[in-house]
Amino acid sequence: MSRNPNSPGPAASGPLTASIRERSIVLVGLMGSGKSTIGRRLAQRLGMAFADADDEIERAAGMTISDMFAKFGEAHFRDGERRVIARLLAGKPHVLATGGGAFINDETRALILKDSLSIWLDADIPTLVERVARRSHRPLLKNRDPGQVLRELAAVRNPIYAEAHIRVSSASSPHEYTVRAILEALSKWNA
């Protein structure tokens, strides 16, 4: 595998990496904004570990998120999500992709804002609809029009996502562009 010589790699981000790696970087945003895919790439570029909160929740519960929603309801899922994210943030700094609703929970959001550096991956509705159409595992979209659901969620959630430390556009362009935009935003960010 070769690296584009014009894009900064882990070695090129030395000063950035040293200051940023002191606490976890948490990606927030609507479903389909690219938190997991971009998070993996960002972690690699920063030389940090990566965790996906949804994967960790499923592992802790021993069932899928869809099954948790169906069996116990969203409130039960959100409580487990809050506990898993708190545990993850108490550990060694890493890049964490959260589920779309995690940052909406007051306790979870306060913890993320206090103990990590949060980045809102903001994407327009057509991009989100195209991305969520690739997978059928999203409980909030079950038997509903994805565009309508995402517009409703954006109306409620975007003002809350705006509380994140940094906002980066997650456009329909390749994810590498978003990773580069995050690295640029991180290089300019002052706590």
N, CA, C and O of each residue as an XYZ file, in Angstrom:
764
protein
N       0.849     -1.171      0.000
C       0.000      0.000      0.000
C       0.896      1.236      0.000
O       1.867      1.308      0.753
N       0.566      2.199     -0.844
C       1.360      3.417     -0.893
C       0.546      4.577     -0.335
O      -0.683      4.533     -0.279
N       1.265      5.609      0.072
C       0.636      6.784      0.649
C       0.812      7.944     -0.314
O       1.871      8.102     -0.922
N      -0.228      8.756     -0.451
C      -0.147      9.956     -1.263
C       0.890     10.877     -0.629
O       0.733     11.255      0.532
N       1.948     11.253     -1.355
C       2.989     12.097     -0.760
C       2.484     13.484     -0.371
O       3.128     14.169      0.424
N       1.357     13.905     -0.909
C       0.804     15.220     -0.577
C      -0.083     15.196      0.664
O      -0.481     16.254      1.150
N      -0.398     14.016      1.184
C      -1.235     13.961      2.378
C      -0.370     13.611      3.580
O       0.482     12.726      3.508
N      -0.599     14.316      4.690
C       0.231     14.057      5.865
C      -0.063     12.684      6.441
O      -1.224     12.304      6.596
N       0.976     11.949      6.755
C       0.826     10.655      7.395
C       1.125     10.787      8.870
O       1.316     11.900      9.360
N       1.170      9.675      9.594
C       1.437      9.732     11.018
C       2.725     10.468     11.363
O       2.749     11.242     12.319
N       3.794     10.244     10.606
C       5.056     10.897     10.920
C       4.988     12.405     10.693
O       5.638     13.174     11.400
N       4.191     12.828      9.694
C       4.108     14.248      9.372
C       3.280     15.030     10.377
O       3.309     16.260     10.375
N       2.546     14.343     11.231
C       1.675     15.044     12.161
C       2.242     15.049     13.575
O       1.478     15.076     14.540
N       3.574     15.022     13.718
C       4.245     14.950     15.009
C       3.736     15.915     16.057
O       3.216     15.464     17.078
N       3.859     17.251     15.858
C       3.412     18.194     16.876
C       1.905     18.078     17.132
O       1.454     18.185     18.273
N       1.149     17.864     16.085
C      -0.292     17.698     16.236
C      -0.581     16.472     17.091
O      -1.366     16.539     18.037
N       0.044     15.369     16.762
C      -0.192     14.122     17.457
C       0.143     14.242     18.941
O      -0.620     13.773     19.785
N       1.259     14.857     19.263
C       1.688     14.954     20.653
C       0.656     15.688     21.506
O       0.349     15.241     22.611
N       0.123     16.787     21.026
C      -0.834     17.553     21.821
C      -2.234     16.954     21.804
O      -2.949     17.031     22.804
N      -2.630     16.368     20.704
C      -3.983     15.847     20.558
C      -4.155     14.498     21.258
O      -5.246     14.188     21.738
N      -3.114     13.713     21.319
C      -3.214     12.349     21.841
C      -3.383     12.276     23.351
O      -3.452     11.178     23.903
N      -3.450     13.408     24.032
C      -3.582     13.409     25.489
C      -4.976     13.029     25.963
O      -5.153     12.648     27.121
N      -5.955     13.125     25.095
C      -7.317     12.715     25.454
C      -8.003     12.131     24.236
O      -7.562     12.321     23.103
N      -9.078     11.425     24.485
C      -9.792     10.778     23.383
C     -10.403     11.803     22.443
O     -10.764     12.908     22.848
N     -10.510     11.419     21.198
C     -11.199     12.203     20.181
C     -12.490     11.457     19.893
O     -12.461     10.291     19.499
N     -13.630     12.128     20.087
C     -14.931     11.482     19.948
C     -15.672     12.087     18.760
O     -15.885     13.297     18.691
N     -16.062     11.212     17.821
C     -16.805     11.649     16.647
C     -18.296     11.512     16.913
O     -18.771     10.458     17.338
N     -19.028     12.595     16.656
C     -20.476     12.618     16.841
C     -21.125     13.062     15.544
O     -20.473     13.664     14.691
N     -22.402     12.769     15.395
C     -23.140     13.174     14.200
C     -24.222     12.169     13.874
O     -24.312     11.111     14.498
N     -25.032     12.501     12.906
C     -26.133     11.639     12.496
C     -25.636     10.334     11.892
O     -24.501     10.242     11.425
N     -26.498      9.330     11.909
C     -26.172      8.071     11.243
C     -25.844      8.361      9.786
O     -26.517      9.161      9.135
N     -24.815      7.712      9.284
C     -24.407      7.917      7.901
C     -23.398      9.027      7.716
O     -22.944      9.262      6.596
N     -23.031      9.719      8.788
C     -22.058     10.817      8.636
C     -20.638     10.307      8.479
O     -19.738     11.084      8.161
N     -20.417      9.013      8.696
C     -19.101      8.419      8.462
C     -18.261      8.256      9.706
O     -17.047      8.083      9.607
N     -18.875      8.305     10.879
C     -18.106      8.275     12.123
C     -17.200      7.048     12.235
O     -16.039      7.177     12.623
N     -17.705      5.873     11.906
C     -16.899      4.656     12.046
C     -15.791      4.579     11.010
O     -14.636      4.330     11.358
N     -16.120      4.786      9.759
C     -15.125      4.695      8.689
C     -14.069      5.780      8.828
O     -12.872      5.503      8.748
N     -14.504      6.988      9.033
C     -13.573      8.108      9.182
C     -12.779      7.955     10.473
O     -11.587      8.260     10.509
N     -13.431      7.486     11.527
C     -12.750      7.293     12.799
C     -11.592      6.317     12.702
O     -10.519      6.560     13.254
N     -11.808      5.210     11.999
C     -10.725      4.226     11.810
C      -9.538      4.867     11.082
O      -8.385      4.688     11.473
N      -9.838      5.602     10.036
C      -8.770      6.243      9.253
C      -8.067      7.330     10.063
O      -6.845      7.467     10.000
N      -8.840      8.099     10.819
C      -8.257      9.156     11.639
C      -7.343      8.553     12.703
O      -6.237      9.046     12.925
N      -7.797      7.496     13.356
C      -6.986      6.837     14.381
C      -5.664      6.353     13.789
O      -4.603      6.509     14.394
N      -5.746      5.770     12.609
C      -4.526      5.285     11.948
C      -3.579      6.443     11.679
O      -2.379      6.342     11.935
N      -4.112      7.537     11.167
C      -3.274      8.700     10.842
C      -2.635      9.305     12.088
O      -1.513      9.808     12.029
N      -3.348      9.259     13.219
C      -2.834      9.829     14.458
C      -2.017      8.827     15.277
O      -1.416      9.194     16.286
N      -1.996      7.572     14.847
C      -1.291      6.551     15.602
C      -1.984      6.226     16.915
O      -1.330      5.879     17.899
N      -3.306      6.337     16.930
C      -4.092      6.069     18.137
C      -4.952      4.822     17.920
O      -5.190      4.410     16.785
N      -5.406      4.242     19.002
C      -6.348      3.126     18.913
C      -7.712      3.672     18.487
O      -7.982      4.864     18.626
N      -8.561      2.793     17.972
C      -9.914      3.155     17.556
C     -10.921      2.256     18.258
O     -10.676      1.064     18.447
N     -12.046      2.831     18.641
C     -13.160      2.048     19.182
C     -14.457      2.567     18.583
O     -14.625      3.769     18.372
N     -15.362      1.650     18.314
C     -16.701      1.987     17.833
C     -17.658      1.691     18.981
O     -17.802      0.539     19.390
N     -18.312      2.726     19.501
C     -19.187      2.550     20.661
C     -20.277      1.509     20.394
O     -20.603      0.716     21.277
N     -20.842      1.505     19.186
C     -21.897      0.534     18.880
C     -21.370     -0.898     18.968
O     -22.053     -1.773     19.500
N     -20.165     -1.146     18.454
C     -19.573     -2.481     18.550
C     -19.338     -2.866     20.010
O     -19.592     -4.003     20.408
N     -18.853     -1.913     20.798
C     -18.591     -2.174     22.221
C     -19.882     -2.440     22.986
O     -19.907     -3.278     23.887
N     -20.949     -1.735     22.635
C     -22.253     -1.941     23.278
C     -22.771     -3.338     22.956
O     -23.245     -4.049     23.842
N     -22.680     -3.727     21.688
C     -23.130     -5.069     21.293
C     -22.330     -6.152     22.000
O     -22.884     -7.162     22.433
N     -21.031     -5.936     22.112
C     -20.179     -6.907     22.792
C     -20.570     -7.015     24.271
O     -20.666     -8.116     24.812
N     -20.793     -5.874     24.916
C     -21.154     -5.863     26.339
C     -22.521     -6.506     26.579
O     -22.715     -7.203     27.575
N     -23.458     -6.274     25.674
C     -24.824     -6.789     25.846
C     -24.996     -8.209     25.323
O     -25.936     -8.907     25.703
N     -24.090     -8.634     24.455
C     -24.223     -9.961     23.869
C     -25.361    -10.054     22.872
O     -25.893    -11.139     22.638
N     -25.740     -8.928     22.283
C     -26.789     -8.907     21.254
C     -26.627     -7.666     20.392
O     -25.911     -6.732     20.752
N     -27.302     -7.670     19.252
C     -27.198     -6.530     18.343
C     -28.002     -5.349     18.879
O     -28.890     -5.509     19.718
N     -27.677     -4.179     18.385
C     -28.422     -2.984     18.778
C     -29.875     -3.102     18.339
O     -30.778     -2.715     19.081
N     -30.111     -3.630     17.146
C     -31.494     -3.830     16.681
C     -32.261     -4.717     17.648
O     -33.416     -4.436     17.970
N     -31.616     -5.801     18.118
C     -32.270     -6.693     19.083
C     -32.527     -5.985     20.406
O     -33.571     -6.194     21.023
N     -31.586     -5.147     20.852
C     -31.788     -4.389     22.096
C     -32.981     -3.457     21.969
O     -33.815     -3.388     22.872
N     -33.070     -2.737     20.851
C     -34.201     -1.842     20.620
C     -35.509     -2.630     20.645
O     -36.471     -2.222     21.295
N     -35.541     -3.759     19.936
C     -36.764     -4.559     19.828
C     -37.161     -5.183     21.163
O     -38.342     -5.215     21.509
N     -36.195     -5.669     21.898
C     -36.485     -6.399     23.135
C     -36.696     -5.482     24.340
O     -37.576     -5.730     25.163
N     -35.887     -4.421     24.443
C     -35.910     -3.595     25.653
C     -36.308     -2.139     25.430
O     -36.646     -1.440     26.386
N     -36.273     -1.671     24.179
C     -36.625     -0.288     23.892
C     -35.417      0.632     23.853
O     -34.320      0.278     24.284
N     -35.654      1.812     23.327
C     -34.563      2.771     23.138
C     -34.001      3.275     24.463
O     -32.790      3.461     24.575
N     -34.844      3.500     25.471
C     -34.356      4.031     26.754
C     -33.330      3.083     27.386
O     -32.307      3.524     27.910
N     -33.612      1.792     27.332
C     -32.684      0.796     27.885
C     -31.366      0.827     27.108
O     -30.287      0.794     27.700
N     -31.464      0.890     25.785
C     -30.263      0.960     24.957
C     -29.436      2.189     25.304
O     -28.220      2.089     25.466
N     -30.083      3.351     25.422
C     -29.356      4.600     25.690
C     -28.649      4.550     27.042
O     -27.563      5.109     27.188
N     -29.247      3.890     28.026
C     -28.608      3.755     29.330
C     -27.332      2.922     29.204
O     -26.288      3.283     29.746
N     -27.430      1.814     28.488
C     -26.238      0.986     28.261
C     -25.182      1.726     27.461
O     -23.988      1.610     27.735
N     -25.626      2.483     26.476
C     -24.711      3.268     25.653
C     -23.944      4.270     26.518
O     -22.731      4.423     26.369
N     -24.646      4.944     27.412
C     -24.022      5.923     28.302
C     -22.938      5.260     29.160
O     -21.838      5.794     29.306
N     -23.260      4.099     29.720
C     -22.308      3.398     30.582
C     -21.077      2.924     29.799
O     -19.952      3.035     30.285
N     -21.290      2.403     28.601
C     -20.169      1.922     27.787
C     -19.277      3.087     27.371
O     -18.053      2.967     27.427
N     -19.851      4.197     26.963
C     -19.043      5.354     26.560
C     -18.257      5.891     27.752
O     -17.093      6.263     27.599
N     -18.865      5.941     28.930
C     -18.151      6.390     30.131
C     -16.952      5.479     30.403
O     -15.867      5.958     30.733
N     -17.148      4.178     30.267
C     -16.051      3.229     30.476
C     -14.945      3.446     29.448
O     -13.763      3.447     29.792
N     -15.330      3.629     28.184
C     -14.337      3.829     27.126
C     -13.542      5.116     27.338
O     -12.331      5.141     27.116
N     -14.210      6.173     27.762
C     -13.521      7.450     27.961
C     -12.645      7.443     29.212
O     -11.744      8.272     29.338
N     -12.896      6.525     30.127
C     -12.062      6.415     31.330
C     -10.739      5.712     31.030
O      -9.813      5.756     31.840
N     -10.652      5.072     29.880
C      -9.441      4.350     29.505
C      -8.435      5.227     28.797
O      -8.523      6.455     28.809
N      -7.484      4.566     28.183
C      -6.415      5.234     27.437
C      -7.004      6.043     26.276
O      -7.945      5.581     25.631
N      -6.472      7.241     25.996
C      -6.995      8.047     24.887
C      -6.995      7.284     23.561
O      -6.053      6.562     23.238
N      -8.071      7.464     22.809
C      -8.242      6.804     21.525
C      -9.231      7.612     20.697
O      -9.763      8.614     21.173
N      -9.480      7.192     19.478
C     -10.526      7.785     18.645
C     -11.769      6.929     18.831
O     -11.716      5.708     18.682
N     -12.886      7.568     19.157
C     -14.138      6.866     19.445
C     -15.237      7.338     18.510
O     -15.541      8.529     18.451
N     -15.830      6.411     17.784
C     -17.017      6.699     16.967
C     -18.232      6.366     17.822
O     -18.348      5.251     18.330
N     -19.134      7.324     17.982
C     -20.342      7.095     18.771
C     -21.530      6.864     17.857
O     -21.483      7.180     16.669
N     -22.595      6.309     18.420
C     -23.847      6.196     17.693
C     -24.469      7.577     17.547
O     -24.136      8.493     18.298
N     -25.366      7.727     16.589
C     -25.965      9.027     16.305
C     -26.682      9.682     17.473
O     -26.736     10.910     17.546
N     -27.235      8.894     18.387
C     -27.976      9.453     19.509
C     -27.182      9.643     20.778
O     -27.691     10.219     21.739
N     -25.946      9.175     20.811
C     -25.163      9.213     22.047
C     -24.974     10.630     22.576
O     -25.161     10.867     23.769
N     -24.611     11.563     21.725
C     -24.302     12.932     22.144
C     -25.563     13.685     22.570
O     -25.475     14.749     23.183
N     -26.729     13.139     22.247
C     -27.992     13.785     22.588
C     -28.295     13.604     24.073
O     -28.953     14.451     24.677
N     -27.823     12.509     24.664
C     -28.008     12.253     26.089
C     -27.211     13.282     26.889
O     -26.005     13.427     26.688
N     -27.882     13.996     27.793
C     -27.230     15.068     28.551
C     -25.986     14.593     29.303
O     -24.948     15.253     29.265
N     -26.087     13.452     29.985
C     -24.945     12.935     30.763
C     -23.785     12.542     29.854
O     -22.630     12.862     30.131
N     -24.103     11.852     28.780
C     -23.063     11.416     27.853
C     -22.391     12.620     27.210
O     -21.165     12.666     27.103
N     -23.187     13.593     26.783
C     -22.632     14.790     26.152
C     -21.727     15.543     27.123
O     -20.643     15.981     26.735
N     -22.149     15.701     28.375
C     -21.334     16.405     29.368
C     -20.005     15.679     29.581
O     -18.960     16.320     29.694
N     -20.041     14.371     29.634
C     -18.829     13.570     29.811
C     -17.897     13.735     28.608
O     -16.694     13.937     28.768
N     -18.464     13.648     27.410
C     -17.659     13.798     26.192
C     -17.027     15.189     26.138
O     -15.842     15.319     25.830
N     -17.808     16.227     26.436
C     -17.293     17.591     26.364
C     -16.220     17.851     27.422
O     -15.294     18.629     27.192
N     -16.343     17.210     28.563
C     -15.393     17.414     29.660
C     -14.104     16.621     29.462
O     -13.012     17.148     29.675
N     -14.222     15.379     29.062
C     -13.083     14.466     29.080
C     -12.447     14.171     27.729
O     -11.468     13.427     27.667
N     -12.973     14.732     26.651
C     -12.431     14.411     25.329
C     -12.511     15.620     24.416
O     -12.950     16.699     24.814
N     -12.087     15.416     23.208
C     -12.212     16.428     22.167
C     -13.261     15.911     21.194
O     -13.052     14.888     20.543
N     -14.380     16.603     21.090
C     -15.486     16.122     20.261
C     -15.480     16.797     18.898
O     -15.211     17.991     18.768
N     -15.787     15.986     17.881
C     -15.842     16.475     16.503
C     -17.174     16.070     15.906
O     -17.506     14.886     15.844
N     -17.939     17.067     15.463
C     -19.219     16.819     14.800
C     -18.952     16.633     13.315
O     -18.474     17.545     12.640
N     -19.267     15.439     12.812
C     -19.214     15.187     11.377
C     -20.588     15.540     10.818
O     -21.557     14.803     11.001
N     -20.652     16.656     10.149
C     -21.903     17.195      9.617
C     -22.013     16.857      8.136
O     -21.093     17.121      7.362
N     -23.133     16.276      7.749
C     -23.359     15.928      6.339
C     -24.768     16.338      5.946
O     -25.669     16.385      6.783
N     -24.948     16.634      4.665
C     -26.283     17.007      4.201
C     -27.170     15.757      4.087
O     -26.677     14.631      4.034
N     -28.467     15.983      4.053
C     -29.431     14.877      4.064
C     -29.263     13.939      2.857
O     -29.268     12.724      3.052
N     -29.114     14.444      1.614
C     -28.930     13.507      0.498
C     -27.714     12.584      0.679
O     -27.782     11.403      0.338
N     -26.616     13.109      1.208
C     -25.432     12.276      1.453
C     -25.743     11.221      2.504
O     -25.378     10.056      2.346
N     -26.416     11.625      3.574
C     -26.771     10.678      4.636
C     -27.699      9.585      4.119
O     -27.514      8.410      4.437
N     -28.695      9.966      3.324
C     -29.646      8.980      2.783
C     -28.909      7.970      1.910
O     -29.148      6.766      2.001
N     -28.013      8.469      1.066
C     -27.256      7.561      0.199
C     -26.421      6.587      1.034
O     -26.352      5.398      0.723
N     -25.796      7.088      2.080
C     -24.946      6.228      2.918
C     -25.748      5.222      3.743
O     -25.354      4.060      3.839
N     -26.858      5.642      4.338
C     -27.622      4.695      5.178
C     -28.320      3.638      4.339
O     -28.675      2.578      4.854
N     -28.522      3.911      3.054
C     -29.167      2.930      2.175
C     -28.292      1.694      1.972
O     -28.781      0.647      1.549
N     -26.996      1.816      2.274
C     -26.057      0.707      2.084
C     -26.201     -0.374      3.151
O     -25.720     -1.493      2.973
N     -26.864     -0.041      4.264
C     -27.005     -1.009      5.370
C     -28.440     -1.013      5.867
O     -29.144     -0.006      5.784
N     -28.865     -2.158      6.385
C     -30.259     -2.279      6.829
C     -30.379     -2.517      8.334
O     -31.417     -2.990      8.797
N     -29.343     -2.200      9.100
C     -29.325     -2.531     10.523
C     -29.734     -1.383     11.440
O     -29.576     -1.504     12.655
N     -30.241     -0.300     10.924
C     -30.506      0.887     11.738
C     -31.938      0.875     12.266
O     -32.885      1.051     11.500
N     -32.097      0.668     13.577
C     -33.437      0.515     14.149
C     -34.341      1.737     13.960
O     -35.551      1.581     13.800
N     -33.782      2.939     13.977
C     -34.620      4.133     13.832
C     -35.181      4.288     12.426
O     -36.102      5.076     12.209
N     -34.632      3.540     11.463
C     -35.111      3.624     10.077
C     -36.061      2.484      9.714
O     -36.616      2.467      8.615
N     -36.250      1.551     10.612
C     -37.050      0.366     10.307
C     -38.465      0.764      9.857
O     -39.208      1.425     10.582
N     -38.805      0.338      8.640
C     -40.121      0.582      8.043
C     -40.469      2.060      7.915
O     -41.641      2.430      7.973
N     -39.452      2.909      7.742
C     -39.696      4.345      7.592
C     -38.870      4.884      6.436
O     -37.897      4.260      6.013
N     -39.263      6.046      5.928
C     -38.531      6.711      4.864
C     -37.259      7.339      5.435
O     -37.344      8.233      6.277
N     -36.071      6.881      4.989
C     -34.824      7.403      5.555
C     -34.686      8.919      5.460
O     -34.227      9.554      6.409
N     -35.071      9.503      4.341
C     -34.959     10.952      4.180
C     -35.785     11.695      5.216
O     -35.315     12.659      5.820
N     -37.012     11.248      5.419
C     -37.888     11.896      6.397
C     -37.331     11.748      7.810
O     -37.294     12.712      8.575
N     -36.898     10.535      8.150
C     -36.340     10.293      9.492
C     -35.110     11.167      9.714
O     -34.976     11.793     10.766
N     -34.217     11.213      8.738
C     -32.993     11.999      8.888
C     -33.277     13.494      8.975
O     -32.597     14.203      9.717
N     -34.265     13.986      8.234
C     -34.639     15.407      8.350
C     -35.170     15.703      9.746
O     -34.831     16.727     10.341
N     -36.010     14.797     10.273
C     -36.555     14.971     11.627
C     -35.440     14.935     12.664
O     -35.397     15.769     13.568
N     -34.538     13.966     12.529
C     -33.437     13.858     13.480
C     -32.525     15.080     13.408
O     -32.104     15.604     14.439
N     -32.220     15.535     12.192
C     -31.348     16.698     12.030
C     -31.950     17.933     12.686
O     -31.233     18.719     13.305
N     -33.256     18.109     12.555
C     -33.910     19.283     13.145
C     -33.730     19.311     14.664
O     -33.545     20.375     15.255
N     -33.784     18.146     15.280
C     -33.653     18.056     16.735
C     -32.184     17.987     17.160
O     -31.781     18.656     18.111
N     -31.400     17.192     16.470
C     -30.044     16.883     16.931
C     -28.970     17.877     16.497
O     -28.020     18.101     17.247
N     -29.085     18.474     15.327
C     -28.009     19.345     14.852
C     -27.687     20.483     15.827
O     -26.511     20.786     16.023
N     -28.692     21.128     16.449
C     -28.345     22.167     17.425
C     -27.556     21.610     18.622
O     -26.771     22.331     19.237
N     -27.763     20.346     18.942
C     -27.015     19.719     20.044
C     -25.624     19.321     19.564
O     -24.640     19.531     20.273
N     -25.534     18.744     18.360
C     -24.216     18.417     17.802
C     -23.342     19.675     17.707
O     -22.119     19.597     17.816
N     -23.972     20.819     17.506
C     -23.233     22.082     17.377
C     -22.465     22.433     18.650
O     -21.608     23.317     18.624
N     -22.755     21.760     19.758
C     -22.011     21.984     21.002
C     -20.640     21.307     20.973
O     -19.809     21.567     21.843
N     -20.394     20.445     19.987
C     -19.097     19.767     19.884
C     -17.988     20.803     19.733
O     -18.222     21.917     19.264
N     -16.793     20.424     20.133
C     -15.663     21.341     20.078
C     -15.335     21.789     18.654
O     -14.983     22.946     18.425
N     -15.453     20.864     17.702
C     -15.083     21.127     16.308
C     -16.191     20.602     15.397
O     -16.795     19.567     15.676
N     -16.449     21.318     14.316
C     -17.410     20.876     13.294
C     -16.669     20.724     11.978
O     -15.955     21.625     11.538
N     -16.856     19.554     11.353
C     -16.221     19.270     10.066
C     -17.280     18.722      9.125
O     -18.090     17.881      9.515
N     -17.275     19.193      7.904
C     -18.213     18.692      6.903
C     -17.777     17.303      6.441
O     -16.612     17.078      6.114
N     -18.735     16.380      6.421
C     -18.489     15.037      5.905
C     -19.261     14.933      4.599
O     -20.377     14.414      4.556
N     -18.651     15.430      3.549
C     -19.306     15.518      2.246
C     -19.319     14.163      1.545
O     -18.776     13.182      2.054
N     -19.935     14.124      0.393
C     -20.036     12.874     -0.362
C     -18.713     12.507     -1.041
O     -18.611     11.463     -1.684
N     -17.710     13.365     -0.898
C     -16.389     13.055     -1.456
C     -15.755     11.908     -0.672
O     -16.273     11.523      0.377
N     -14.649     11.358     -1.157
C     -14.006     10.254     -0.436
C     -13.718     10.625      1.024
O     -13.445     11.782      1.343
N     -13.786      9.624      1.894
C     -13.593      9.849      3.329
C     -12.236     10.465      3.646
O     -12.090     11.172      4.643
N     -11.248     10.201      2.803
C      -9.905     10.758      3.055
C      -9.944     12.287      3.100
O      -9.171     12.899      3.837
N     -10.834     12.911      2.320
C     -10.949     14.368      2.356
C     -11.430     14.827      3.727
O     -10.958     15.835      4.251
N     -12.361     14.093      4.299
C     -12.869     14.440      5.627
C     -11.789     14.236      6.679
O     -11.650     15.051      7.591
N     -11.022     13.153      6.561
C      -9.922     12.915      7.504
C      -8.938     14.077      7.434
O      -8.501     14.576      8.470
N      -8.589     14.508      6.244
C      -7.668     15.637      6.093
C      -8.255     16.914      6.695
O      -7.539     17.694      7.324
N      -9.567     17.128      6.501
C     -10.213     18.312      7.075
C     -10.173     18.262      8.605
O      -9.994     19.292      9.255
N     -10.339     17.071      9.176
C     -10.253     16.923     10.628
C      -8.832     17.230     11.102
O      -8.645     17.965     12.072
N      -7.843     16.674     10.427
C      -6.453     16.932     10.815
C      -6.133     18.424     10.744
O      -5.437     18.958     11.608
N      -6.639     19.083      9.724
C      -6.423     20.531      9.603
C      -7.107     21.269     10.746
O      -6.516     22.167     11.345
N      -8.356     20.897     11.057
C      -9.078     21.533     12.165
C      -8.367     21.283     13.493
O      -8.289     22.179     14.333
N      -7.850     20.073     13.685
C      -7.126     19.746     14.911
C      -5.851     20.585     15.038
O      -5.476     20.995     16.137
N      -5.193     20.834     13.906
C      -3.954     21.611     13.952
C      -4.214     23.057     14.351
O      -3.307     23.736     14.833
N      -5.435     23.536     14.158
C      -5.792     24.925     14.481
C      -6.520     25.055     15.809
O      -6.723     26.164     16.304
N      -6.914     23.917     16.391
C      -7.754     23.943     17.588
C      -6.923     24.206     18.839
O      -5.864     23.609     19.029
N      -7.409     25.096     19.681
C      -6.773     25.376     20.973
C      -7.783     25.123     22.084
O      -8.884     25.672     22.075
N      -7.399     24.293     23.033
C      -8.290     23.985     24.162
C      -8.470     25.199     25.051
O      -9.185     25.132     26.050
